[in-house]
């Protein structure tokens, strides 16, 4: 099918598609169009990775907007939201269409009014769920919703939110077009039944995919073919496979199971790639490495730059967005020859590669109690990254086996295996707790039977014939919510209490709220560490694991600062609880360090985390402390001001005395400290201060100084003819590239330094 033959689309779209290299629709895309996706039909597309699902979504959204509607694209990860928005901007750039694209990933409580001005909005499912809870009127205008990676309804943590959100959106707008994009799964028909959607199911791929297992001196492919890839005496199989691909003019993507492994393996592969570069490539890589090193002054930055210089890279969730996109672009341009990645890269990011090597097909799983084989779906997603359309004759995906039995096992488990089915995880308690409260609080259900009726619209109900189990889970959860005073019962009637409304609006897990309320009730004047520890032990904060030696360190700290903790400190003999308490203390200490102006670099080293992790913890802490503050206000507790200060300190990454300065846009933690040390201690002081002193503290950067003075409300911010005061050096590290960070808070800021002001100085 040619783009010009697609019904329901303005002609400018076809022209644009042809210009951007889409001359013909891929077969699954044509099937979607035939099923009516550009004419408002709901659709589930279950097709392999890299076979053009995004375009199906774009066609649905653009046609819906052309009919005067509004579209929402739901992504599973914050990091993908920015990427998708950038991708959809091409429709905004098309004047004939007059489409505007927005993004919503910011704080949970926003009502979303700003979104109303956009035709296409990209958001995470958590964000959409919170818009529903806050009754954003904008949602009623939606005509098309796309659920990206809908197979993730199977995910125990994030799946239920996606599931409930889709059910609610469909209830708010009964005619809503739902387009669900899925990897190849075994039961896409059940998902289509649930969503009353047409089904397009296909295993077509733009490039042939050959899958196999490497063992000994060769890869054996599924079709019985063999390719000799001998492994030298002191060589590792991965190195031999990567060398083989580079010699053949291709690139490799190596999947490993941890960040540390990704970095270590990249270091070793750099030796392989370094020997195989042309002079031009070497020069380009040197430039790229400098750019990578300039992103932030952290060890991660330096390590990444070192391997990039030699033609290899690592990629994991601990990288900043700026690093990620530099690596991805250079890999797409074939400058980088090998990337070692954790499985997060397999989700969403478009980095096709000649050969995919799944080195680690097991990963440590605490609940499982050891190394657990990855799901088939996950490995198939990694496989799907093999083969670059138009560049490679075919893609190759290879697993590694150490012996014959493992080889047989891998063939069974991944190569021959049928895809996994998706199974709703809504019945899990944390999910039920959160979603039942939200459903009651936002008025979707007012009685126990109304609740059961609403749940009947979920995939869980569509899949199960186990109505009895659903009822009993629901009753348990109602009991928990009543006991914590979040809802009250009156016969069959159920209503949320004011506290319950607040909890739901704040988007807290009710169990987090219960922990926070309990901790704050006895606290008059909590210290920042006390506050950080309180929020760090809620289920909404991801844990930092204790490493060897940590138990002793934090046990000691626990006794040293015992008076500061809110709530009861478990005894050392309550093994599991105490252990959890200590890992929360480790997180709390990280937050305290950040709020005491410890360098980001020292923090990443001290806690063994990446810069992205520090940022994630700080963001979560800021949100949870904001929630704690509102709960304290709601309950008229005395500790509100102390919680507020703890929140602002962690948000800005500064000690108390700098809070006034960091409140000025453009001033991050380092600039604030330099201004303070130069005697300019407040926003008011900025308005009066000697300009040369301000300029000196800002290391001679005139434009920055002018903007900051303007933001502080100074009438005459001009720096014309001002010379910086003594002791100043060029400013080279304060205003980082926050503006390119896709996961930065919401807002259409155009000035990167505005963001660094609110983020601290993250690189
Ligand atoms: P998926 O979402 O299924 O993983 P993508 O939508 O990312 O796959 O598509 C993979 C690549 O194929 C993208 O670079 C996209 O631009 C390209 N592509 C999609 N459809 C077509 C088409 N009909 N013709 C040529 N290229 C296409």
Boltz pocket constraint, residues with backbone or C-beta under 6 A from the ligand:
constraints:
  - pocket:
      binder: B
      contacts: [[A, 21], [A, 22], [A, 23], [A, 24], [A, 25], [A, 26], [A, 29], [A, 47], [A, 48], [A, 49], [A, 50], [A, 51], [A, 52], [A, 53], [A, 54], [A, 55], [A, 348], [A, 350], [A, 389]]
      max_distance: 6.0
